Amino acid sequence: MAQLALNRFQTETLEVTTSEQTVYTTPTGYTAIVLYAHITNHGSVSSTVTMKHIRSSTETEIINDANVPINDALVPITGKLVLETNDSIKISSSDDNTLKVILSILETAN
């Protein structure tokens, strides 16, 4: 069996839509730390965004309907967020194709 890398850095990006999408899921055998999250409005209208942490059947809003003005950005996580195996980050917006999200993540083998 191949051994898991001890530490690996990941960058996840996504064009946010009105449908809830999974930005990231912690893989089996890893714990992850979200080091940075950034949501940018590159559209022509002000949009709202909701970002959630999902563990099993428990959904916890990180931000809920937060406004992201035109040509501006939002940093939804001001500290670090620890994710266990199979935890997910999901996101949705009030408008299609106006917001982009980027996550910087450190995965560590369990």
C-alpha beads as a LAMMPS data file, in Angstrom:
LAMMPS data file: protein, C-alpha beads

110 atoms
109 bonds

1 atom types
1 bond types

-500.0 500.0 xlo xhi
-500.0 500.0 ylo yhi
-500.0 500.0 zlo zhi

Masses

1 110.0

Atoms # bond

1 1 1 0.000 0.000 0.000
2 1 1 1.291 3.440 -0.927
3 1 1 2.034 5.739 1.973
4 1 1 0.155 9.056 2.180
5 1 1 2.120 12.278 1.854
6 1 1 2.633 13.754 5.329
7 1 1 1.737 17.326 4.312
8 1 1 0.396 18.682 1.059
9 1 1 -0.869 22.108 0.104
10 1 1 -4.015 22.465 -2.004
11 1 1 -5.616 25.429 -3.740
12 1 1 -9.278 25.102 -4.644
13 1 1 -11.119 27.607 -6.833
14 1 1 -14.693 27.769 -8.039
15 1 1 -17.067 30.044 -9.940
16 1 1 -19.994 30.342 -7.507
17 1 1 -23.568 29.742 -8.706
18 1 1 -27.045 29.850 -7.194
19 1 1 -26.898 26.065 -6.738
20 1 1 -25.038 24.909 -3.643
21 1 1 -21.657 23.498 -4.698
22 1 1 -18.928 21.648 -2.834
23 1 1 -15.675 23.617 -2.950
24 1 1 -13.626 21.073 -0.993
25 1 1 -13.950 17.743 0.806
26 1 1 -11.194 16.418 3.073
27 1 1 -9.929 13.126 1.645
28 1 1 -9.825 9.859 3.579
29 1 1 -6.742 9.596 5.773
30 1 1 -6.242 13.363 6.052
31 1 1 -7.105 16.262 8.319
32 1 1 -7.117 19.663 6.643
33 1 1 -6.662 23.257 7.736
34 1 1 -8.235 26.031 5.698
35 1 1 -5.480 28.636 5.840
36 1 1 -7.213 31.294 3.760
37 1 1 -10.527 31.863 1.989
38 1 1 -11.357 34.723 -0.377
39 1 1 -14.528 35.504 -2.345
40 1 1 -14.352 38.088 -5.141
41 1 1 -17.183 39.801 -6.994
42 1 1 -16.113 40.227 -10.622
43 1 1 -19.668 40.754 -11.896
44 1 1 -21.799 43.802 -12.610
45 1 1 -24.206 43.397 -9.667
46 1 1 -23.807 43.173 -5.907
47 1 1 -24.299 39.552 -4.783
48 1 1 -24.732 37.679 -1.530
49 1 1 -22.931 34.492 -0.586
50 1 1 -23.504 31.650 1.859
51 1 1 -20.646 29.335 2.867
52 1 1 -21.151 26.247 5.064
53 1 1 -19.072 23.688 6.918
54 1 1 -20.576 20.188 6.572
55 1 1 -19.774 17.322 8.974
56 1 1 -21.952 14.232 8.592
57 1 1 -25.489 15.617 8.602
58 1 1 -24.607 18.816 10.508
59 1 1 -24.445 22.008 8.435
60 1 1 -22.937 25.107 10.050
61 1 1 -22.975 28.434 8.242
62 1 1 -19.612 30.180 8.134
63 1 1 -21.333 33.170 6.533
64 1 1 -24.998 33.484 5.567
65 1 1 -26.216 35.840 2.817
66 1 1 -23.178 38.105 3.229
67 1 1 -23.044 40.958 0.729
68 1 1 -20.123 41.144 -1.717
69 1 1 -20.252 44.521 -3.528
70 1 1 -19.260 44.949 -7.191
71 1 1 -15.448 44.905 -7.697
72 1 1 -14.899 44.028 -4.055
73 1 1 -14.084 40.959 -1.979
74 1 1 -14.953 39.178 1.244
75 1 1 -12.712 37.122 3.534
76 1 1 -15.198 34.753 5.217
77 1 1 -12.712 33.011 7.534
78 1 1 -10.448 35.301 9.561
79 1 1 -8.635 32.507 11.391
80 1 1 -7.959 28.862 10.597
81 1 1 -10.636 26.210 10.150
82 1 1 -9.829 22.551 10.897
83 1 1 -11.592 19.938 8.767
84 1 1 -11.699 16.250 9.644
85 1 1 -11.846 13.418 7.082
86 1 1 -14.963 13.763 4.870
87 1 1 -15.805 17.289 6.115
88 1 1 -16.827 19.618 3.293
89 1 1 -17.052 23.315 2.500
90 1 1 -20.095 24.262 0.396
91 1 1 -20.993 27.601 -1.162
92 1 1 -23.828 29.309 -3.034
93 1 1 -24.612 32.805 -4.286
94 1 1 -27.656 34.944 -5.015
95 1 1 -26.479 35.354 -8.621
96 1 1 -24.777 33.082 -11.149
97 1 1 -21.253 33.820 -12.376
98 1 1 -20.568 36.978 -10.369
99 1 1 -18.510 35.498 -7.515
100 1 1 -15.337 33.405 -7.432
101 1 1 -13.954 31.647 -4.356
102 1 1 -10.416 30.492 -3.598
103 1 1 -9.352 28.321 -0.656
104 1 1 -5.796 27.672 0.479
105 1 1 -5.616 24.367 2.357
106 1 1 -2.987 22.325 4.184
107 1 1 -3.732 18.595 4.298
108 1 1 -1.944 16.458 6.902
109 1 1 -1.945 12.649 6.957
110 1 1 -3.662 11.176 10.021

Bonds

1 1 1 2
2 1 2 3
3 1 3 4
4 1 4 5
5 1 5 6
6 1 6 7
7 1 7 8
8 1 8 9
9 1 9 10
10 1 10 11
11 1 11 12
12 1 12 13
13 1 13 14
14 1 14 15
15 1 15 16
16 1 16 17
17 1 17 18
18 1 18 19
19 1 19 20
20 1 20 21
21 1 21 22
22 1 22 23
23 1 23 24
24 1 24 25
25 1 25 26
26 1 26 27
27 1 27 28
28 1 28 29
29 1 29 30
30 1 30 31
31 1 31 32
32 1 32 33
33 1 33 34
34 1 34 35
35 1 35 36
36 1 36 37
37 1 37 38
38 1 38 39
39 1 39 40
40 1 40 41
41 1 41 42
42 1 42 43
43 1 43 44
44 1 44 45
45 1 45 46
46 1 46 47
47 1 47 48
48 1 48 49
49 1 49 50
50 1 50 51
51 1 51 52
52 1 52 53
53 1 53 54
54 1 54 55
55 1 55 56
56 1 56 57
57 1 57 58
58 1 58 59
59 1 59 60
60 1 60 61
61 1 61 62
62 1 62 63
63 1 63 64
64 1 64 65
65 1 65 66
66 1 66 67
67 1 67 68
68 1 68 69
69 1 69 70
70 1 70 71
71 1 71 72
72 1 72 73
73 1 73 74
74 1 74 75
75 1 75 76
76 1 76 77
77 1 77 78
78 1 78 79
79 1 79 80
80 1 80 81
81 1 81 82
82 1 82 83
83 1 83 84
84 1 84 85
85 1 85 86
86 1 86 87
87 1 87 88
88 1 88 89
89 1 89 90
90 1 90 91
91 1 91 92
92 1 92 93
93 1 93 94
94 1 94 95
95 1 95 96
96 1 96 97
97 1 97 98
98 1 98 99
99 1 99 100
100 1 100 101
101 1 101 102
102 1 102 103
103 1 103 104
104 1 104 105
105 1 105 106
106 1 106 107
107 1 107 108
108 1 108 109
109 1 109 110
